[in-house]
Each structure stands twice: as structure tokens, then as C-alpha cells.
């Protein structure tokens, strides 16, 4: 094998919301150099696979092994999904007119998906079932007879 090996096609990588850079958070979480993490993220964005990066691009990653590169990939994916969900929740609560500065601060400070969903639970729109639609139309008393 030579250095000119072509990478395999990677799985779909979620796209980050605008102005969000997961590199500092990933580097801090995993205790790795931000430069190495940025290089790995850039190569993953280019479509390179983890094994390809680990084997043929060691000079760009500072010698990170496959396990560390996989951890970077997983952490980046998690953080991008978390940030995407955070933006969707902020938009949803904002559309409802219930977004207070305190709630926004709590949502922005949430460090995990579970915490984010727990904060969002009271503001989540309820599903419209046939029964709730009937009650909304004033048919509740009829059903009680």
C-alpha cells in the first residue's frame, strides 16, 4: 500500500449548525491537542475514513491511533447532534412565545441530550389525538354521557 491510497466512502456525517465549531469541546473532553483534533475533523469532513486517517495520515494527526480518531469522530457527531437539537428546541420554544432569557440560558448550558430534553419537556407540543380534537370541538360532555 502506498501513501496514495484512496479512502473508503464514510457514513453520513451530520452537519453542524452555522457558527458552531465542535473542535475545542472535543479536544477538551478527550484531552487531546486542538490542532490534532482540528486536523482529524477536517479529514473526516473531506470524506476520509477513520482507518485511512490512522494508517496514511499520521503526520497530520500527530500520531493519533485509530481508537483516538474514532473517539474524536463519535464525540464530534454527538456534539453536532446536540447543538442541532438545541437550536431546534430554541426555535420551537421561541415560536410558542415561551422563551425567557432564563430558559434560553439553561438550554444553552445543557451538556447532554437528556438534560436538554428534560428542559424541553414542559414546552413540547402535545400530539393531537382524535379524542383531544373532539374535546377541542366541545364534544367532551357528550362522551361523558
N, CA, C and O atoms as a MOPAC input file, in Angstrom:
PM7 MOZYME 1SCF
protein

 N      0.84000 1    -1.17600 1     0.00000 1
 C      0.00000 1     0.00000 1     0.00000 1
 C      0.88300 1     1.23600 1     0.00000 1
 O      1.93800 1     1.25800 1     0.63400 1
 N      0.45500 1     2.23600 1    -0.69700 1
 C      1.21200 1     3.47700 1    -0.77400 1
 C      0.46500 1     4.58700 1    -0.06700 1
 O     -0.65700 1     4.40800 1     0.40700 1
 N      1.11200 1     5.73400 1    -0.00700 1
 C      0.50500 1     6.89800 1     0.62900 1
 C     -0.63000 1     7.46700 1    -0.21900 1
 O     -1.38600 1     8.32500 1     0.23900 1
 N     -0.74400 1     6.98400 1    -1.45700 1
 C     -1.77100 1     7.47900 1    -2.37100 1
 C     -3.05600 1     6.65300 1    -2.31700 1
 O     -3.90200 1     6.76600 1    -3.20400 1
 N     -3.20300 1     5.83100 1    -1.29300 1
 C     -4.40000 1     5.00100 1    -1.17600 1
 C     -5.62600 1     5.89800 1    -1.08400 1
 O     -5.57800 1     6.98000 1    -0.50000 1
 N     -6.71400 1     5.43600 1    -1.66300 1
 C     -7.94200 1     6.22400 1    -1.62500 1
 C     -8.79400 1     5.77000 1    -0.45700 1
 O     -8.88100 1     4.57400 1    -0.18100 1
 N     -9.42600 1     6.71100 1     0.23300 1
 C    -10.25100 1     6.34600 1     1.37700 1
 C    -11.56400 1     5.72900 1     0.93200 1
 O    -12.02300 1     5.91800 1    -0.19400 1
 N    -12.15000 1     4.98400 1     1.85700 1
 C    -13.46800 1     4.40700 1     1.60200 1
 C    -14.50700 1     5.50900 1     1.75200 1
 O    -14.20900 1     6.58100 1     2.27900 1
 N    -15.70400 1     5.25000 1     1.29800 1
 C    -16.78400 1     6.21300 1     1.45300 1
 C    -17.30100 1     6.14000 1     2.88600 1
 O    -17.70300 1     5.06700 1     3.33500 1
 N    -17.30100 1     7.27100 1     3.62200 1
 C    -17.73700 1     7.24500 1     5.01200 1
 C    -19.25200 1     7.28600 1     5.13500 1
 O    -19.96700 1     7.57500 1     4.17500 1
 N    -19.72200 1     6.98600 1     6.34500 1
 C    -21.14800 1     7.09900 1     6.64000 1
 C    -21.50700 1     8.58200 1     6.67100 1
 O    -20.63100 1     9.44000 1     6.78000 1
 N    -22.77900 1     8.86800 1     6.57500 1
 C    -23.22900 1    10.25900 1     6.57400 1
 C    -22.86300 1    10.92500 1     7.89500 1
 O    -23.12100 1    10.38400 1     8.97000 1
 N    -22.26300 1    12.09400 1     7.80000 1
 C    -21.87200 1    12.85800 1     8.97200 1
 C    -22.85200 1    14.00600 1     9.11600 1
 O    -23.10000 1    14.72800 1     8.15000 1
 N    -23.42000 1    14.19200 1    10.31400 1
 C    -24.35400 1    15.29200 1    10.47900 1
 C    -23.64100 1    16.62700 1    10.26700 1
 O    -22.45600 1    16.76400 1    10.56900 1
 N    -24.36400 1    17.58700 1     9.75500 1
 C    -23.77400 1    18.89800 1     9.53900 1
 C    -24.06100 1    19.78000 1    10.73900 1
 O    -25.16000 1    19.76600 1    11.29500 1
 N    -23.05800 1    20.54500 1    11.12700 1
 C    -23.17800 1    21.40200 1    12.29800 1
 C    -23.99200 1    22.64300 1    11.96300 1
 O    -23.97400 1    23.12200 1    10.82900 1
 N    -24.71100 1    23.16400 1    12.96800 1
 C    -25.39800 1    24.42900 1    12.75800 1
 C    -24.36400 1    25.51600 1    12.43700 1
 O    -23.18600 1    25.37200 1    12.76400 1
 N    -24.79700 1    26.57200 1    11.81500 1
 C    -23.86700 1    27.63500 1    11.45900 1
 C    -23.18600 1    28.19000 1    12.70500 1
 O    -23.78000 1    28.24500 1    13.78200 1
 N    -21.95300 1    28.59300 1    12.54400 1
 C    -21.15100 1    29.19300 1    13.61500 1
 C    -20.89000 1    28.25200 1    14.78500 1
 O    -20.61300 1    28.72800 1    15.88600 1
 N    -20.96600 1    26.95800 1    14.59500 1
 C    -20.65400 1    26.02400 1    15.67400 1
 C    -19.41500 1    25.23300 1    15.29300 1
 O    -19.36700 1    24.59700 1    14.24000 1
 N    -18.41200 1    25.28000 1    16.16500 1
 C    -17.16800 1    24.55500 1    15.94900 1
 C    -16.98500 1    23.56600 1    17.10000 1
 O    -16.71900 1    23.98300 1    18.22800 1
 N    -17.12400 1    22.26400 1    16.83700 1
 C    -17.01000 1    21.28600 1    17.91600 1
 C    -15.57600 1    20.99400 1    18.34000 1
 O    -15.37200 1    20.30700 1    19.34100 1
 N    -14.57800 1    21.49000 1    17.61500 1
 C    -13.18000 1    21.13100 1    17.87700 1
 C    -12.73800 1    21.44900 1    19.30600 1
 O    -12.19400 1    20.56100 1    19.96300 1
 N    -12.94200 1    22.67700 1    19.83000 1
 C    -12.47200 1    22.94100 1    21.19500 1
 C    -13.12000 1    22.02900 1    22.23800 1
 O    -12.44800 1    21.55700 1    23.15500 1
 N    -14.41600 1    21.78200 1    22.10100 1
 C    -15.11300 1    20.92900 1    23.06500 1
 C    -14.62400 1    19.48800 1    22.97600 1
 O    -14.44600 1    18.83300 1    24.00300 1
 N    -14.40700 1    18.98900 1    21.76700 1
 C    -13.91000 1    17.61900 1    21.58700 1
 C    -12.50900 1    17.50300 1    22.16500 1
 O    -12.20700 1    16.53800 1    22.86700 1
 N    -11.64800 1    18.47700 1    21.87600 1
 C    -10.27600 1    18.44500 1    22.38100 1
 C    -10.25300 1    18.46400 1    23.90400 1
 O     -9.48400 1    17.72900 1    24.52500 1
 N    -11.08800 1    19.29900 1    24.50600 1
 C    -11.13400 1    19.38500 1    25.96600 1
 C    -11.67100 1    18.09100 1    26.57000 1
 O    -11.11300 1    17.57200 1    27.53600 1
 N    -12.74600 1    17.57900 1    26.00300 1
 C    -13.38400 1    16.36100 1    26.51500 1
 C    -12.44900 1    15.16000 1    26.45500 1
 O    -12.41400 1    14.35300 1    27.38300 1
 N    -11.69200 1    15.03800 1    25.36800 1
 C    -10.83100 1    13.87000 1    25.18000 1
 C     -9.39500 1    14.10900 1    25.63400 1
 O     -8.58900 1    13.17800 1    25.64500 1
 N     -9.06500 1    15.34300 1    26.00700 1
 C     -7.71500 1    15.64800 1    26.46700 1
 C     -6.67100 1    15.55600 1    25.36400 1
 O     -5.54300 1    15.12900 1    25.60800 1
 N     -7.04200 1    15.95200 1    24.16100 1
 C     -6.13200 1    15.89800 1    23.01500 1
 C     -5.79900 1    17.31300 1    22.55200 1
 O     -6.48400 1    18.27300 1    22.90400 1
 N     -4.74100 1    17.42500 1    21.76200 1
 C     -4.32400 1    18.72300 1    21.23800 1
 C     -5.36800 1    19.24800 1    20.25400 1
 O     -5.79900 1    18.51500 1    19.36400 1
 N     -5.77800 1    20.50200 1    20.40200 1
 C     -6.77700 1    21.06300 1    19.48300 1
 C     -6.34900 1    21.00800 1    18.02100 1
 O     -7.19000 1    20.82800 1    17.14100 1
 N     -5.06800 1    21.15900 1    17.75200 1
 C     -4.58700 1    21.09800 1    16.37400 1
 C     -4.79400 1    19.73500 1    15.75600 1
 O     -5.20300 1    19.62700 1    14.60000 1
 N     -4.51200 1    18.68400 1    16.52500 1
 C     -4.69800 1    17.31900 1    16.02900 1
 C     -6.17900 1    17.03000 1    15.81500 1
 O     -6.55800 1    16.40800 1    14.82300 1
 N     -7.01400 1    17.48200 1    16.74500 1
 C     -8.46000 1    17.27100 1    16.62000 1
 C     -8.98500 1    18.01500 1    15.39500 1
 O     -9.79900 1    17.47700 1    14.64400 1
 N     -8.52500 1    19.24200 1    15.19200 1
 C     -8.96200 1    20.01900 1    14.02900 1
 C     -8.55900 1    19.32800 1    12.73400 1
 O     -9.32500 1    19.31700 1    11.77100 1
 N     -7.35600 1    18.75000 1    12.70400 1
 C     -6.89900 1    18.04600 1    11.50200 1
 C     -7.76000 1    16.81800 1    11.23200 1
 O     -8.13100 1    16.55600 1    10.08800 1
 N     -8.07800 1    16.06600 1    12.28200 1
 C     -8.91200 1    14.86800 1    12.11900 1
 C    -10.30300 1    15.26200 1    11.63700 1
 O    -10.84000 1    14.63900 1    10.72100 1
 N    -10.88900 1    16.28500 1    12.24300 1
 C    -12.22800 1    16.73500 1    11.84400 1
 C    -12.22000 1    17.19100 1    10.38700 1
 O    -13.14800 1    16.89300 1     9.63600 1
 N    -11.18000 1    17.90900 1     9.99000 1
 C    -11.08900 1    18.36700 1     8.59800 1
 C    -11.01200 1    17.17900 1     7.64300 1
 O    -11.66200 1    17.18000 1     6.59700 1
 N    -10.22400 1    16.17100 1     7.99500 1
 C    -10.10600 1    14.99700 1     7.12100 1
 C    -11.40500 1    14.20500 1     7.08400 1
 O    -11.78000 1    13.68100 1     6.03400 1
 N    -12.09800 1    14.11100 1     8.21700 1
 C    -13.39300 1    13.43000 1     8.22900 1
 C    -14.38900 1    14.19100 1     7.35700 1
 O    -15.17700 1    13.58000 1     6.63500 1
 N    -14.35400 1    15.51300 1     7.42200 1
 C    -15.24100 1    16.33200 1     6.59100 1
 C    -14.93500 1    16.17000 1     5.10800 1
 O    -15.82200 1    16.30800 1     4.26600 1
 N    -13.68200 1    15.87900 1     4.79400 1
 C    -13.28300 1    15.65800 1     3.39900 1
 C    -13.75000 1    14.30300 1     2.88300 1
 O    -13.68400 1    14.03100 1     1.68500 1
 N    -14.22500 1    13.45100 1     3.79700 1
 C    -14.72200 1    12.14100 1     3.38500 1
 C    -13.77800 1    10.99600 1     3.68000 1
 O    -14.03800 1     9.86700 1     3.26500 1
 N    -12.68900 1    11.25600 1     4.38600 1
 C    -11.75400 1    10.18900 1     4.74000 1
 C    -12.31600 1     9.34300 1     5.87200 1
 O    -13.03000 1     9.85000 1     6.73700 1
 N    -11.99700 1     8.06200 1     5.86700 1
 C    -12.46600 1     7.16300 1     6.91400 1
 C    -11.44800 1     7.09800 1     8.04200 1
 O    -10.29000 1     7.48100 1     7.87500 1
 N    -11.89600 1     6.61000 1     9.18800 1
 C    -11.01900 1     6.50400 1    10.35200 1
 C     -9.80600 1     5.62000 1    10.06300 1
 O     -8.68500 1     6.03600 1    10.35400 1
 N     -9.98000 1     4.41000 1     9.50200 1
 C     -8.79300 1     3.58800 1     9.22600 1
 C     -7.81600 1     4.26600 1     8.26200 1
 O     -6.60200 1     4.16100 1     8.43600 1
 N     -8.33200 1     4.94800 1     7.26300 1
 C     -7.47400 1     5.64400 1     6.30500 1
 C     -6.65700 1     6.72100 1     7.00700 1
 O     -5.44900 1     6.82600 1     6.79500 1
 N     -7.31200 1     7.51600 1     7.83700 1
 C     -6.61500 1     8.59000 1     8.54800 1
 C     -5.55700 1     8.00600 1     9.47500 1
 O     -4.43300 1     8.50500 1     9.53000 1
 N     -5.91300 1     6.94600 1    10.20600 1
 C     -4.98100 1     6.34900 1    11.16300 1
 C     -3.76500 1     5.75100 1    10.46900 1
 O     -2.65700 1     5.82400 1    10.99900 1
 N     -3.95000 1     5.17100 1     9.31700 1
 C     -2.84500 1     4.48300 1     8.64700 1
 C     -2.01600 1     5.39100 1     7.75900 1
 O     -0.79100 1     5.27500 1     7.73500 1
 N     -2.65700 1     6.28900 1     7.03300 1
 C     -1.95400 1     7.03700 1     5.99100 1
 C     -1.79700 1     8.53100 1     6.26000 1
 O     -1.16100 1     9.22800 1     5.46900 1
 N     -2.34600 1     9.02700 1     7.32800 1
 C     -2.24000 1    10.46200 1     7.60800 1
 C     -1.74200 1    10.73100 1     9.03000 1
 O     -2.13100 1    11.72400 1     9.64500 1
 N     -0.89000 1     9.85800 1     9.54900 1
 C     -0.36200 1    10.02400 1    10.90500 1
 C      0.35600 1    11.35700 1    11.07700 1
 O      0.29000 1    11.96400 1    12.14600 1
 N      1.04400 1    11.81700 1    10.03000 1
 C      1.79400 1    13.07500 1    10.13800 1
 C      0.86000 1    14.26300 1    10.35700 1
 O      1.25100 1    15.23500 1    11.00200 1
 N     -0.35400 1    14.20500 1     9.83800 1
 C     -1.30900 1    15.31000 1    10.00800 1
 C     -2.04300 1    15.23900 1    11.33700 1
 O     -2.54800 1    16.25500 1    11.81600 1
 N     -2.11100 1    14.04900 1    11.94500 1
 C     -2.85200 1    13.89100 1    13.19600 1
 C     -1.95300 1    13.90500 1    14.41800 1
 O     -2.43800 1    13.81100 1    15.54500 1
 N     -0.65600 1    14.02000 1    14.20800 1
 C      0.25300 1    13.99100 1    15.34900 1
 C      0.40400 1    12.59700 1    15.91900 1
 O      0.72900 1    12.44200 1    17.09600 1
 N      0.17400 1    11.58700 1    15.10800 1
 C      0.37000 1    10.20700 1    15.54400 1
 C     -0.79200 1     9.61000 1    16.32200 1
 O     -0.60200 1     8.63000 1    17.04200 1
 N     -1.97300 1    10.16600 1    16.19800 1
 C     -3.13500 1     9.59800 1    16.89600 1
 C     -3.44100 1     8.21200 1    16.34000 1
 O     -3.32600 1     7.97200 1    15.13800 1
 N     -3.83300 1     7.30400 1    17.23000 1
 C     -4.17100 1     5.95900 1    16.76100 1
 C     -5.65000 1     5.88600 1    16.38800 1
 O     -6.40400 1     6.84300 1    16.56500 1
 N     -6.04100 1     4.72800 1    15.87000 1
 C     -7.40400 1     4.55000 1    15.36600 1
 C     -8.45500 1     4.72300 1    16.46300 1
 O     -9.53300 1     5.25800 1    16.20500 1
 N     -8.15100 1     4.27700 1    17.67800 1
 C     -9.09800 1     4.39400 1    18.78800 1
 C     -9.34300 1     5.86900 1    19.11900 1
 O    -10.48400 1     6.27500 1    19.33900 1
 N     -8.28900 1     6.65800 1    19.15200 1
 C     -8.43500 1     8.08300 1    19.44600 1
 C     -9.19400 1     8.80600 1    18.33100 1
 O    -10.02300 1     9.67600 1    18.59600 1
 N     -8.90400 1     8.44000 1    17.09900 1
 C     -9.59200 1     9.07200 1    15.96700 1
 C    -11.07200 1     8.70800 1    15.98300 1
 O    -11.92300 1     9.55700 1    15.71500 1
 N    -11.38600 1     7.45100 1    16.29600 1
 C    -12.78500 1     7.02800 1    16.39300 1
 C    -13.48200 1     7.79300 1    17.52300 1
 O    -14.63700 1     8.19400 1    17.37700 1
 N    -12.79000 1     7.99600 1    18.64500 1
 C    -13.36400 1     8.75800 1    19.75900 1
 C    -13.64800 1    10.20000 1    19.33400 1
 O    -14.67900 1    10.76400 1    19.70100 1
 N    -12.73800 1    10.79300 1    18.56200 1
 C    -12.95700 1    12.15300 1    18.04800 1
 C    -14.19400 1    12.17200 1    17.16100 1
 O    -15.03700 1    13.06100 1    17.28000 1
 N    -14.30000 1    11.19200 1    16.27400 1
 C    -15.44300 1    11.12400 1    15.35900 1
 C    -16.75800 1    10.99100 1    16.13100 1
 O    -17.72900 1    11.68700 1    15.83300 1
 N    -16.78700 1    10.10100 1    17.12100 1
 C    -18.01800 1     9.88000 1    17.88900 1
 C    -18.38600 1    11.10400 1    18.71700 1
 O    -19.55200 1    11.49700 1    18.76600 1
 N    -17.39500 1    11.70800 1    19.36600 1
 C    -17.65800 1    12.88700 1    20.19400 1
 C    -18.12800 1    14.05500 1    19.33300 1
 O    -19.03900 1    14.78900 1    19.71700 1
 N    -17.50500 1    14.22600 1    18.17200 1
 C    -17.91400 1    15.30600 1    17.26800 1
 C    -19.35200 1    15.08700 1    16.80300 1
 O    -20.15000 1    16.02400 1    16.79400 1
 N    -19.68400 1    13.86500 1    16.42100 1
 C    -21.04300 1    13.55700 1    15.97500 1
 C    -22.05000 1    13.85500 1    17.08100 1
 O    -23.09900 1    14.44900 1    16.82900 1
 N    -21.72700 1    13.44000 1    18.31000 1
 C    -22.61800 1    13.67500 1    19.44400 1
 C    -22.81600 1    15.17400 1    19.66700 1
 O    -23.94400 1    15.63500 1    19.84400 1
 N    -21.72300 1    15.92700 1    19.65900 1
 C    -21.82000 1    17.36200 1    19.92000 1
 C    -22.56400 1    18.10300 1    18.81100 1
 O    -23.30800 1    19.04500 1    19.08700 1
 N    -22.37100 1    17.69000 1    17.57500 1
 C    -23.08500 1    18.32500 1    16.45900 1
 C    -24.58100 1    18.02500 1    16.56500 1
 O    -25.40900 1    18.91500 1    16.36900 1
 N    -24.92900 1    16.77200 1    16.87400 1
 C    -26.34200 1    16.41700 1    17.05100 1
 C    -26.94800 1    17.18000 1    18.22300 1
 O    -28.08500 1    17.64400 1    18.14100 1
 N    -26.18800 1    17.31400 1    19.32100 1
 C    -26.65600 1    18.05400 1    20.48900 1
 C    -26.91700 1    19.51600 1    20.12500 1
 O    -27.94900 1    20.07500 1    20.49500 1
 N    -25.99300 1    20.12600 1    19.41000 1
 C    -26.14900 1    21.53500 1    19.03300 1
 C    -27.30500 1    21.72300 1    18.05100 1
 O    -28.03000 1    22.71400 1    18.13200 1
 N    -27.47900 1    20.78400 1    17.13100 1
 C    -28.59500 1    20.84800 1    16.18700 1
 C    -29.92200 1    20.75700 1    16.93600 1
 O    -30.85400 1    21.50800 1    16.65000 1
 N    -30.00300 1    19.84100 1    17.88900 1
 C    -31.22400 1    19.68000 1    18.68300 1
 C    -31.47800 1    20.92200 1    19.53500 1
 O    -32.61800 1    21.36500 1    19.67100 1
 N    -30.41300 1    21.47800 1    20.10600 1
 C    -30.54100 1    22.68400 1    20.92500 1
 C    -31.14700 1    23.82900 1    20.09500 1
 O    -32.04000 1    24.53600 1    20.56200 1
 N    -30.65500 1    24.00200 1    18.86900 1
 C    -31.17500 1    25.06000 1    18.00200 1
 C    -32.63900 1    24.80400 1    17.64400 1
 O    -33.43600 1    25.74100 1    17.58700 1
 N    -32.99700 1    23.54000 1    17.40400 1
 C    -34.38900 1    23.20300 1    17.08100 1
 C    -35.30400 1    23.48500 1    18.27300 1
 O    -36.41300 1    23.99200 1    18.10300 1
 N    -34.84200 1    23.15800 1    19.46800 1
 C    -35.64200 1    23.40000 1    20.67600 1
 C    -35.80600 1    24.89900 1    20.90500 1
 O    -36.90400 1    25.36500 1    21.20700 1
 N    -34.72900 1    25.64500 1    20.76500 1
 C    -34.81800 1    27.09900 1    20.93600 1
 C    -35.80000 1    27.70400 1    19.93400 1
 O    -36.57400 1    28.59600 1    20.28200 1
 N    -35.76800 1    27.22500 1    18.70100 1
 C    -36.69700 1    27.72700 1    17.68500 1
 C    -38.13600 1    27.36300 1    18.03900 1
 O    -39.03600 1    28.19200 1    17.90400 1
 N    -38.36000 1    26.13100 1    18.48900 1
 C    -39.70800 1    25.67100 1    18.82300 1
 C    -40.29100 1    26.46600 1    19.98800 1
 O    -41.42700 1    26.93500 1    19.91900 1
 N    -39.51700 1    26.61500 1    21.05100 1
 C    -39.99900 1    27.35300 1    22.21600 1
 C    -40.17500 1    28.83300 1    21.86000 1
 O    -41.10000 1    29.48500 1    22.34400 1
 N    -39.29800 1    29.34900 1    21.02500 1
 C    -39.42400 1    30.73800 1    20.57900 1
 C    -40.69000 1    30.96800 1    19.77700 1
 O    -41.35200 1    31.99200 1    19.94500 1
 N    -41.03700 1    30.02200 1    18.90100 1
 C    -42.26500 1    30.13000 1    18.10800 1
 C    -43.50300 1    30.09900 1    18.99200 1
 O    -44.52300 1    30.70700 1    18.66700 1
 N    -43.40900 1    29.38400 1    20.11600 1
 C    -44.53400 1    29.31600 1    21.04800 1
 C    -44.65100 1    30.59500 1    21.87300 1
 O    -45.66500 1    30.81700 1    22.53500 1
 N    -43.61700 1    31.43700 1    21.83500 1
 C    -43.61600 1    32.66600 1    22.61500 1
 C    -43.32200 1    32.43800 1    24.08500 1
 O    -43.64700 1    33.28800 1    24.91400 1
 N    -42.72100 1    31.32200 1    24.42400 1
 C    -42.45900 1    30.98000 1    25.82200 1
 C    -40.97400 1    31.01800 1    26.17600 1
 O    -40.58000 1    30.56800 1    27.25200 1
 N    -40.15200 1    31.55300 1    25.27900 1
 C    -38.71000 1    31.56700 1    25.50500 1
 C    -38.32700 1    32.76300 1    26.36800 1
 O    -38.39500 1    33.90900 1    25.92400 1
 N    -37.92800 1    32.48600 1    27.59600 1
 C    -37.46100 1    33.52900 1    28.50500 1
 C    -35.93400 1    33.53000 1    28.49400 1
 O    -35.31800 1    32.54100 1    28.09700 1
 N    -35.32300 1    34.62300 1    28.92100 1
 C    -33.85300 1    34.64000 1    28.98500 1
 C    -33.29300 1    33.54100 1    29.89900 1
 O    -32.23600 1    32.97600 1    29.61800 1
 N    -34.00000 1    33.24400 1    30.98600 1
 C    -33.54200 1    32.20000 1    31.90400 1
 C    -33.59200 1    30.82500 1    31.23600 1
 O    -32.65600 1    30.03500 1    31.36100 1
 N    -34.68300 1    30.54500 1    30.53100 1
 C    -34.81500 1    29.26000 1    29.84500 1
 C    -33.76600 1    29.13800 1    28.74600 1
 O    -33.16300 1    28.08000 1    28.57000 1
 N    -33.55100 1    30.21900 1    28.01100 1
 C    -32.53800 1    30.18500 1    26.95400 1
 C    -31.15700 1    29.90300 1    27.54100 1
 O    -30.38700 1    29.12700 1    26.97600 1
 N    -30.84400 1    30.53000 1    28.67100 1
 C    -29.54500 1    30.30100 1    29.31500 1
 C    -29.41200 1    28.84600 1    29.76000 1
 O    -28.35300 1    28.23900 1    29.60100 1
 N    -30.48400 1    28.28900 1    30.31700 1
 C    -30.44500 1    26.88600 1    30.75100 1
 C    -30.28100 1    25.94900 1    29.56100 1
 O    -29.51200 1    24.99000 1    29.62700 1
 N    -31.00500 1    26.22300 1    28.46600 1
 C    -30.89300 1    25.37900 1    27.27300 1
 C    -29.49300 1    25.46300 1    26.67900 1
 O    -28.94300 1    24.45000 1    26.24800 1
 N    -28.91800 1    26.64600 1    26.65100 1
 C    -27.56500 1    26.80500 1    26.09600 1
 C    -26.50800 1    26.16700 1    26.99400 1
 O    -25.45100 1    25.76100 1    26.51200 1
 N    -26.78400 1    26.07500 1    28.29700 1
 C    -25.81900 1    25.49700 1    29.23500 1
 C    -25.93600 1    23.97800 1    29.34400 1
 O    -25.06300 1    23.34000 1    29.93200 1
 N    -26.98300 1    23.39200 1    28.79700 1
 C    -27.18100 1    21.93500 1    28.89600 1
 C    -26.00600 1    21.20200 1    28.25500 1
 O    -25.58500 1    21.53700 1    27.14800 1
 N    -25.47700 1    20.19200 1    28.96700 1
 C    -24.28500 1    19.49500 1    28.49800 1
 C    -24.57400 1    18.13900 1    27.87300 1
 O    -23.66700 1    17.49100 1    27.35200 1
 N    -25.82100 1    17.70700 1    27.91900 1
 C    -26.15100 1    16.40900 1    27.34300 1
 C    -27.54600 1    16.41000 1    26.74600 1
 O    -28.35700 1    17.29700 1    27.01200 1
 N    -27.80500 1    15.39100 1    25.93000 1
 C    -29.11300 1    15.29600 1    25.27100 1
 C    -30.23200 1    15.09400 1    26.28300 1
 O    -31.31100 1    15.67100 1    26.14200 1
 N    -29.98000 1    14.27500 1    27.30500 1
 C    -31.01900 1    14.00700 1    28.30100 1
 C    -31.38600 1    15.28100 1    29.05500 1
 O    -32.56500 1    15.55900 1    29.27100 1
 N    -30.39100 1    16.04800 1    29.45000 1
 C    -30.64100 1    17.30500 1    30.15800 1
 C    -31.41200 1    18.27800 1    29.26900 1
 O    -32.32200 1    18.96600 1    29.73200 1
 N    -31.04700 1    18.33000 1    28.01000 1
 C    -31.72000 1    19.20800 1    27.04900 1
 C    -33.18800 1    18.81400 1    26.89400 1
 O    -34.07200 1    19.67100 1    26.91400 1
 N    -33.44200 1    17.52200 1    26.74000 1
 C    -34.82100 1    17.04300 1    26.58000 1
 C    -35.63100 1    17.24900 1    27.85600 1
 O    -36.82600 1    17.53700 1    27.78600 1
 N    -34.99500 1    17.10600 1    29.02900 1
 C    -35.69600 1    17.34500 1    30.29200 1
 C    -36.14000 1    18.80500 1    30.40400 1
 O    -37.23800 1    19.09000 1    30.88300 1
 N    -35.29000 1    19.71700 1    29.96400 1
 C    -35.65400 1    21.13500 1    29.99500 1
 C    -36.77200 1    21.44700 1    29.00000 1
 O    -37.59800 1    22.32700 1    29.24200 1
 N    -36.79000 1    20.72600 1    27.89000 1
 C    -37.76500 1    20.97400 1    26.82300 1
 C    -39.12100 1    20.32500 1    27.09600 1
 O    -40.13200 1    20.77000 1    26.55200 1
 N    -39.16100 1    19.29700 1    27.91600 1
 C    -40.38000 1    18.50300 1    28.12400 1
 C    -41.62800 1    19.34700 1    28.42500 1
 O    -42.66800 1    19.09500 1    27.81700 1
 N    -41.57900 1    20.32900 1    29.32600 1
 C    -42.79900 1    21.10300 1    29.59700 1
 C    -43.26900 1    21.95600 1    28.41800 1
 O    -44.42200 1    22.38700 1    28.39200 1
 N    -42.40100 1    22.20200 1    27.45300 1
 C    -42.73400 1    23.06900 1    26.32600 1
 C    -43.01000 1    22.29600 1    25.04500 1
 O    -43.36000 1    22.87800 1    24.01800 1
 N    -42.85000 1    20.98400 1    25.11500 1
 C    -43.05300 1    20.14900 1    23.92600 1
 C    -44.52400 1    20.19700 1    23.51300 1
 O    -45.40900 1    20.00100 1    24.34600 1
 N    -44.78700 1    20.45800 1    22.22700 1
 C    -46.18400 1    20.46500 1    21.76700 1
 C    -46.80800 1    19.07300 1    21.93400 1
 O    -46.17600 1    18.05600 1    21.64900 1
 N    -48.01200 1    19.05400 1    22.38400 1
 C    -48.71000 1    17.78300 1    22.59200 1
 C    -49.24900 1    17.26600 1    21.27000 1
 O    -49.57300 1    18.04100 1    20.37100 1
 N    -49.34000 1    15.95700 1    21.16300 1
 C    -49.90400 1    15.34600 1    19.95300 1
 C    -51.40700 1    15.56000 1    19.91200 1
 O    -52.07500 1    15.61600 1    20.94400 1
 N    -51.91300 1    15.67600 1    18.72000 1
 C    -53.35600 1    15.81600 1    18.52900 1
 C    -53.95100 1    14.44100 1    18.26000 1
 O    -53.82600 1    13.91000 1    17.15600 1
 N    -54.59300 1    13.86800 1    19.26200 1
 C    -55.26900 1    12.59100 1    19.08000 1
 C    -56.71100 1    12.87200 1    18.67600 1
 O    -57.17400 1    14.01000 1    18.75100 1
 N    -57.39900 1    11.85400 1    18.26000 1
 C    -58.81300 1    12.03800 1    17.90000 1
 C    -59.61300 1    12.52600 1    19.09900 1
 O    -60.50900 1    13.35900 1    18.96300 1
 N    -59.28200 1    12.00100 1    20.26900 1
 C    -60.00200 1    12.39900 1    21.47500 1
 C    -59.74300 1    13.86600 1    21.80800 1
 O    -60.67200 1    14.58900 1    22.16800 1
 N    -58.50100 1    14.31200 1    21.69400 1
 C    -58.21200 1    15.71400 1    22.01700 1
 C    -58.84900 1    16.65500 1    20.99900 1
 O    -59.28900 1    17.74600 1    21.36200 1
 N    -58.90700 1    16.25500 1    19.74200 1
 C    -59.56900 1    17.06900 1    18.72100 1
 C    -61.06100 1    17.16300 1    19.03100 1
 O    -61.65200 1    18.23500 1    18.90600 1
 N    -61.67300 1    16.05300 1    19.43300 1
 C    -63.10200 1    16.05000 1    19.77100 1
 C    -63.36300 1    16.94400 1    20.98200 1
 O    -64.33200 1    17.70200 1    20.99300 1
 N    -62.50300 1    16.86000 1    22.00500 1
 C    -62.66900 1    17.71900 1    23.18200 1
 C    -62.52900 1    19.19100 1    22.80000 1
 O    -63.26700 1    20.03600 1    23.30600 1
 N    -61.59100 1    19.49900 1    21.91600 1
 C    -61.39600 1    20.88000 1    21.47500 1
 C    -62.63000 1    21.40900 1    20.74600 1
 O    -62.90300 1    22.60900 1    20.77400 1
 N    -63.37300 1    20.51500 1    20.09400 1
 C    -64.58000 1    20.92100 1    19.36700 1
 C    -65.80700 1    20.94900 1    20.27200 1
 O    -66.91800 1    21.21000 1    19.81200 1
 N    -65.60000 1    20.67800 1    21.56500 1
 C    -66.70300 1    20.75600 1    22.51000 1
 C    -67.49700 1    19.47800 1    22.65400 1
 O    -68.62100 1    19.51700 1    23.15400 1
 N    -66.96400 1    18.35800 1    22.24000 1
 C    -67.68800 1    17.09500 1    22.31300 1
 C    -67.36800 1    16.30600 1    23.57600 1
 O    -67.82300 1    15.17100 1    23.71400 1
 N    -66.59800 1    16.87400 1    24.50000 1
 C    -66.23800 1    16.18600 1    25.73500 1
 C    -67.44500 1    15.79300 1    26.57200 1
 O    -67.53600 1    14.63900 1    26.99100 1
 N    -68.39500 1    16.72300 1    26.83700 1
 C    -69.56800 1    16.36800 1    27.64600 1
 C    -70.40700 1    15.26000 1    27.01000 1
 O    -71.00100 1    14.44900 1    27.72200 1
 N    -70.46100 1    15.22000 1    25.69200 1
 C    -71.21900 1    14.18600 1    25.00200 1
 C    -70.61200 1    12.80800 1    25.26800 1
 O    -71.33500 1    11.82500 1    25.42500 1
 N    -69.29500 1    12.74500 1    25.31800 1
 C    -68.62000 1    11.47100 1    25.55600 1
 C    -68.81300 1    11.00200 1    26.99200 1
 O    -68.74700 1     9.80200 1    27.25800 1
 N    -69.04800 1    11.92000 1    27.91900 1
 C    -69.20400 1    11.57000 1    29.32300 1
 C    -70.57300 1    10.96600 1    29.62900 1
 O    -70.74900 1    10.36000 1    30.68600 1
 N    -71.54600 1    11.11500 1    28.73000 1
 C    -72.91100 1    10.62600 1    28.98400 1
 C    -73.01200 1     9.13900 1    28.85900 1
 O    -74.09200 1     8.57700 1    29.04200 1

